[in-house]
Amino acid sequence: MTSPGPVLREDRDGAAFLTLNRPEQRNALSREMIEVLQRQLDAVGADPAVRVVVLAGSGPAFCAGHDLREMRQIDDEEALQALFRQCSRMMMTLRRIPQPVIARVHGLATAAGCQLVAMCDLVVAAEEATFAVSGINVGLFCSTPGVALSRQVARRHALEMLLTGEPIDARAAERKGLVNRVVPSSDLDHEVGRLVATLVTKSPAAVASGKRMFYEQAEMDLAAAYEHAGEVMARDMMSADAGEGIDAFLEKRVPRWRGR
């Protein structure tokens, strides 16, 4: 299905493709776009037919961050706090939905656009893509993007990007751990499709449980993380999909997953 508006959705082959659709504004995150993206993420998260989510951008940029023109018109601190709470909720939804979210980055991803990338589970970027947290250049430290960035790359790399506002290219982003795979732009859709095709073959129950556990343990100390992971693994071992998967492996056949 496809829907018009600031975020487009298309479903195919077990994946939901969500495309930011304000190309003339370089897909800047207006309040409307944040609201629509939140609704779309809530919908796909509840849809058992969707096994993977791909987040992309239309036009020349992936996402140029918050809509500064719109933000400049807000002269009330409480209203600005509400906007950032709304955006943070949407960002956290990327982590909370059960499906893996792949960022397909073909161009510029800056400020809150770089935050979007950092909040996705996996990132495939074209060689031409660039990444920055450039709020410092207009007198505004990228505080909320810094939360996501500091959890994906080493702190010194994150702080350098935040303090200088200087962009990095896709290969540098890959070296710093922000990006999984970098390919020529002509191969971007093929590489994203290859990753989607791999993920949709996995148990949706195991993927959902594993994604949730991964981010939970990352916020714990080592002992607590092992304790939590052991509890989750023991519980998952009792699931129908784990039994089916192990039986299929032993019997040398393709497993028949039951869903999440």
N, C-alpha and C positions, 0 to 999 in steps of 0.2 A: 504494500500500500504506500501511497505517496500523499503527503499533505503540504499545502502551500504555507507560506509564512516565513518567519525568521529562522526556523529550524525545519529542515525537510527530513522525512523518514521514508526509507525504502527497505523492505524486508526481502531477502532472498537467501536460499540455501542455508537456513538456520541462523542467519545473521541479520541484525538490524543496523542499517547504515543511517546515522544521524549527521546531517550536514548543516553547519552554520551558514546562514543564507542572507547576509548583508554585505555582498561583495563590494559595493561602492564605499562602504564604511570600513572595509577590510575586516569585516565580521566582528567589529567592536561589540562588546557585551553591553547592550542596553538593558534597562530593566525588563522590557518586554521579552527580549531574547532569553534572559536568565529565567524568567517565568515559564516560557515555552519549553526551554531545555529541561527545566525541572519536571514539567508535566510529561515530557517525552521519556525521560529517564525513569520516572515512576511507572509509566506504562510498560516500558520494555522490561523493567525489573520484575514486574508481576506476570509477564507473558512466558509461559513454559515453552512455547515454540521457539523463542529466541535463545540461542545458545551462546552467542558472541555479539558484542556491540562494537561498531566502528564509528569513531568520531572524526569528522573531516570538515573542511572549510571550502566554500565556493569562492571563485575569483582568485586574485593574485596572492592573498594571504590566508594563513590558517586562522589566526585571530590576533588582532592588534591590541587586545586588552580591554579595559573598561572604556565605555564611551565617554571621553573626557568632556566633550561639548555638553552632553546631558548632565554629567556630574557637576560641571561648573555652574549650572543653573540652580543647583540645590544649595541653599544658604542656611540650612538648619542642620546642626550636628546630629541630632537624633534621627533625622531622615537619612543622613549619610550612614549612620550606624545600622539602620534598618536595611539599607541597600547592601552593605557588606555582610550582614547576617544572612540576607537572602542569597547572596552569591556564595558564601561559605557553605550554606546548606546544600546548594546545588553541587558544589565541588565535592562535598563529602558523600553525596549520593552516588557519585562515580565509584567510590570505594564500597559503598554499602549494598549496591545491587549485586545479585549473585553471579552475574555473567562477567567474564573478562571483558575489559574495555580497551580497545586498541586505538591509539591516536594515529591517524594518517596525516602526517605533516608534510605539506608540499611547498610551503613558503614561510613567511614571517610568523613567528609565535612570540609575542612580546608581552611583558607585564602579566596581566591576568590570563593572557593567551598562553604564556609559558607556564603559568600555574595550572591551566587546564591540562597541558601536556604532562606535567609532573604528577597530577592526580590520576591520570589514566594508568592502567595496569601494565600495558605494553605500548611501545612507541616504534613506529616505522617511519622513517624520514627520507625525503628526497635529498640528494646531495646539495641542492640549492637552498634547502631550508636553513633558516637562521633563528636563533633563540636569544632572548634578552629579557632582563627585568629592569627596564629603563626609566622607571618613575623618578629616580634620582635626578635625571636630566631636566625634569620640569619642577624640581623642588619638592617631590613627594616620594619618600622611601617606599619601596614596594613591600610593605609589611605582610599583607596577606599572601601574595605570591611567595614571599620568603618562607612562609610556613611549609608550603608544599616543596619548594626547591631544596630546603635544608634537610628534608627527609629522603631526598633522592640522590643528592650528590654530597661529596665531602664538604664539611662546613666552610673550610677556607675557600673552596671553589665557589660555593653559594654566596659567601660574603663578598668575594671579589666581584662577582656579577652584580650583586645588589648595590655595592658602593660605587662601582664605576659606570654601571649602565651599559657597558660595552657589549655588543652582540658577539656570540660565538657561532661558528658554522656547525653543520650537522656532524662532521667527523669529530670535532672537539666535544660536542654534546654526547656523542657515543663514548668517547674516552672517559668523560666525567661521569658516566652512568645515567644520564638523562634519557638517552635513546638506546633502544635495543639493536636496531638494524638500520643501515644507511644504504640506499640504492640509487642508481640514476633515476631521474624523474620518469623516464619512459618505462621503468620497471616497477614503479611504486604500487600500482594497483595489483600487479601480478604478485608482488611480495606480500602485500596485505592479504590477498586472496589465498595465498599459500598458507599463511599463518591461520587464517580463519578455517580453512579446510582441515588443518591439523586439530584445532581446538574443538570443532564440532564433533569429532570422533570420540572425545573423552566423555566419561560419565558426568552428566550435569550435576548430580548430587555430590560427587567427589570434588568437582571444580568449585561449586558454591561453598562447600565446607572448607576446602583448602584456601580459597581466597580470603574468607572471613578469618580463619585461623592465622594466616600469614600476617595480616595487618594487626591482629590482636597481639600476637607474640612479639612483634617488632617494638611494641611500646612497653614490654616487660623486661625485668632483669633476666639474666641467663637461667637461673634456677627456676624462676616462675614460668619462663617461656617453655622450658623442657617439661615441666609439670603439666602445663596447659596443653602442649602439643601431644603428650602421651595420652591425656584424657580424650582429646579429640580423635586421635588415631584409633584408640580402643573402641570408641563409640562408632566410628566410621567402619571399623572392621566388622561390626555386627550388621551393617546395612546390606540391603538386597543387592545393590550394585557391586559392593566389594565381593560378596559371595559369587555373583555371576561373573565378575571379571576374573577372579582367580580360577574358577572352574573353566572358563573359556580359555584361559592361558594354558592350563594343564591339558585341556582337551584339544588344543590347537585349532580353535575356531574363533570367529568374530563374536564379541560379547553383544548381548541385547540389553541395553540400558533401560531402566524403568523411569528415568526422569528424576527431578529433584523433589 
